[in-house]
Each structure stands twice: as structure tokens, then as C-alpha cells.
Amino acid sequence: MNEVISTLLSHRSIRAYQDRPVEKEVLEQILQAVQAAPNWVNLQHVSVIVVQEKERREIFARLCGEQPHIAQAPVFLVFCADFYRTYLACKKKGQEFDSVVSQIDNLIVGAGEVGIALGTAVAAAESFGLGTVPIGDIRLHAKEAVKELNLPKYVVPLLGLCIGYPAEDPGIKPRLPREAVCFDERYEQDLSNLLEKYDKEYSEYLLKRPWNSRVGNWTDMAADFYKVPYEHYPEVPEMLKEQGFYPGSEG
Ligand SMILES: Cc1cc2nc3c(=O)[nH]c(=O)nc-3n(C[C@H](O)[C@H](O)[C@H](O)COP(=O)(O)O)c2cc1C
């Protein structure tokens, strides 16, 4: 196993951080790695806002539903899908942009690139012995996050990422069986046995983690998460509309 694979396979999210800064040159290399990642047509539809001031990390800890690790980690990155630069290019050429960016495929492009960028940042940070945890809850108060970050139209905050030196070792979380996730040639729709097997493994894992309040198994957790009405991030449709991304928002 090479070093890159060994780092990737050791991943676990960290939610407790040492009171120790991330070195400037280390952060710079993480950001360089993010920029080097593949992207659509080299249009580069991602921006990263680096939040390091303590009072601002505290604001984001609150905005993201009281997540103390955001204030504790010395670095909080916010990954945005960003069509502002491509808007400027089109504007310079006298082209209309609203009807272009509001097509749903652009949201897929932006979200895909943000995912690639965040995954790259996680791998780069972990290669330096740093810990990370992605923060989807940056979309909890999405409109306030837009204001706090001074985002122009055509830029939306999709994910956050805490980075710092770990003050805990929570261990590696077991994943679904590989055959339930990776398929040869065609999708295998009969997953019941594999999911049952994973439910057993996952419930044993949860019982072994006294700090994890979740009970039950993976199926219980997934069904509970997606129970109707689904209302994790109710502000998102309006925020997307205000930022010019929602289908039909050009009207
Ligand atoms: C898109 C995304 C959003 C996430 N949002 C949060 C979050 O808001 N708060 C948090 O504590 N963890 C968050 N996580 C971390 C996941 O809970 C974690 O990655 C998952 O449970 C697997 O655990 P592991 O990373 O330790 O292997 C997020 C992860 C991803 C990929």
C-alpha cells in the first residue's frame, strides 16, 4: 500500500482540536492542492473562503447549529460554487447570464466541483497529520452565511471544512460492504442481504462508541434522517434563488 492510499484509508472526521495553529505554509499547500484539482472545462467554478479569526469562527459555529468544533479548529474553510467569474467574462462580452446560470445542470457542476475540492482538501490536510470535518450545516442558515461571507450573486456556500491538529482519535467508521457500493458492469438492485449484514456491523460499532448517542443501525439512521417532511435546510431554495441559481429564477 502506498502512502497516499494509506492516508486515505485512515480517514476519520475530527470534532476536537488542539489549541495549535495550522502553519501558514501548510495551509498554503492545502489550498494549492484544491486549485490543482480537476474541474469542468477549466472554468474553475469553486471559491474557498478561509476563515481564521476567532470571533468569525464563533459566528459560523453558531450559524451551523451550534457546532463547537468550528470555533475550536483554527481554520474553517467555506467551499462555494462560484459562477461570478464566468459571469464577469460573459458580461465583458455583452452576454446575458441569468438564464444560463439558473439551469439546474450548473448547480450540478458547482456542487460536483465543490465536492472534488473539499475531498482534495481533506486528503491534503490529513497528509500533514491534520484532522478535518466537513460541515454541511453551513447551509442551515444559508442566507446569513451568504451575508457573512460577502458573497456576490452567482456564488453559493455549499460546504464548510474544519481543519486543525486532532485532540481526539475517534477511530475509523465502518463503511457499507464494498459490493453494495461498487458494481461490476451493472447496478445490482438486490441489496437486502448486504444492508442487513451492514446493519449488524453498524449497530455493534455504535454500541462500542459510548460518546455516540445514536442507537439502532444504519437502516434506522437513514430512515430517520429522511423522514417526511424533510426539513434539514429549509433556507436553501430561497438562498439559491437570491443568488441566481434556482431553475426559473431568471424570470
Ligand atoms: C457533505 C458532508 C457534510 C457533513 N456535515 C457535517 C456537519 O455539519 N457536522 C458534522 O459534525 N459532521 C459532518 N459531516 C461528517 C460526516 O458526519 C462524516 O464524514 C460521516 O459520518 C463519516 O464519518 P467519518 O468521516 O469519521 O468516516 C459531513 C460530511 C459530509 C461529506
The ligand as an SDF file (V2000), in Angstrom:
LIG
                    3D

 31 33  0  0  0  0  0  0  0  0999 V2000
  -21.1940   16.7150    2.7910 C   0  0  0  0  0  0  0  0  0  0  0  0
  -20.8850   16.4140    4.2250 C   0  0  0  0  0  0  0  0  0  0  0  0
  -21.4480   17.1840    5.2190 C   0  0  0  0  0  0  0  0  0  0  0  0
  -21.1510   16.9330    6.5680 C   0  0  0  0  0  0  0  0  0  0  0  0
  -21.6570   17.7580    7.5410 N   0  0  0  0  0  0  0  0  0  0  0  0
  -21.2940   17.5800    8.8360 C   0  0  0  0  0  0  0  0  0  0  0  0
  -21.6840   18.5150    9.8350 C   0  0  0  0  0  0  0  0  0  0  0  0
  -22.3690   19.5210    9.5700 O   0  0  0  0  0  0  0  0  0  0  0  0
  -21.2820   18.2830   11.1100 N   0  0  0  0  0  0  0  0  0  0  0  0
  -20.5010   17.2100   11.4510 C   0  0  0  0  0  0  0  0  0  0  0  0
  -20.1570   17.0610   12.6200 O   0  0  0  0  0  0  0  0  0  0  0  0
  -20.1190   16.3020   10.5110 N   0  0  0  0  0  0  0  0  0  0  0  0
  -20.4680   16.4670    9.2190 C   0  0  0  0  0  0  0  0  0  0  0  0
  -20.0220   15.6170    8.2490 N   0  0  0  0  0  0  0  0  0  0  0  0
  -19.1370   14.4880    8.6160 C   0  0  0  0  0  0  0  0  0  0  0  0
  -19.8720   13.1650    8.4840 C   0  0  0  0  0  0  0  0  0  0  0  0
  -20.7750   13.0320    9.5570 O   0  0  0  0  0  0  0  0  0  0  0  0
  -18.8300   12.0280    8.4680 C   0  0  0  0  0  0  0  0  0  0  0  0
  -17.9630   12.2050    7.3880 O   0  0  0  0  0  0  0  0  0  0  0  0
  -19.5230   10.6680    8.3540 C   0  0  0  0  0  0  0  0  0  0  0  0
  -20.3050   10.3960    9.4970 O   0  0  0  0  0  0  0  0  0  0  0  0
  -18.4890    9.5710    8.2110 C   0  0  0  0  0  0  0  0  0  0  0  0
  -17.6000    9.5730    9.3080 O   0  0  0  0  0  0  0  0  0  0  0  0
  -16.0370    9.7300    9.1230 P   0  0  0  0  0  0  0  0  0  0  0  0
  -15.7870   10.9640    8.3080 O   0  0  0  0  0  0  0  0  0  0  0  0
  -15.4650    9.8340   10.5090 O   0  0  0  0  0  0  0  0  0  0  0  0
  -15.5750    8.4990    8.4080 O   0  0  0  0  0  0  0  0  0  0  0  0
  -20.2960   15.8500    6.9130 C   0  0  0  0  0  0  0  0  0  0  0  0
  -19.7290   15.0830    5.8790 C   0  0  0  0  0  0  0  0  0  0  0  0
  -20.0010   15.3700    4.5590 C   0  0  0  0  0  0  0  0  0  0  0  0
  -19.3330   14.5610    3.4810 C   0  0  0  0  0  0  0  0  0  0  0  0
  1  2  1  0
  2  3  1  0
  2 30  2  0
  3  4  2  0
  4  5  1  0
  4 28  1  0
  5  6  2  0
  6  7  1  0
  6 13  1  0
  7  8  2  0
  7  9  1  0
  9 10  1  0
 10 11  2  0
 10 12  1  0
 12 13  2  0
 13 14  1  0
 14 15  1  0
 14 28  1  0
 15 16  1  0
 16 17  1  0
 16 18  1  0
 18 19  1  0
 18 20  1  0
 20 21  1  0
 20 22  1  0
 22 23  1  0
 23 24  1  0
 24 25  2  0
 24 26  1  0
 24 27  1  0
 28 29  2  0
 29 30  1  0
 30 31  1  0
M  END
$$$$
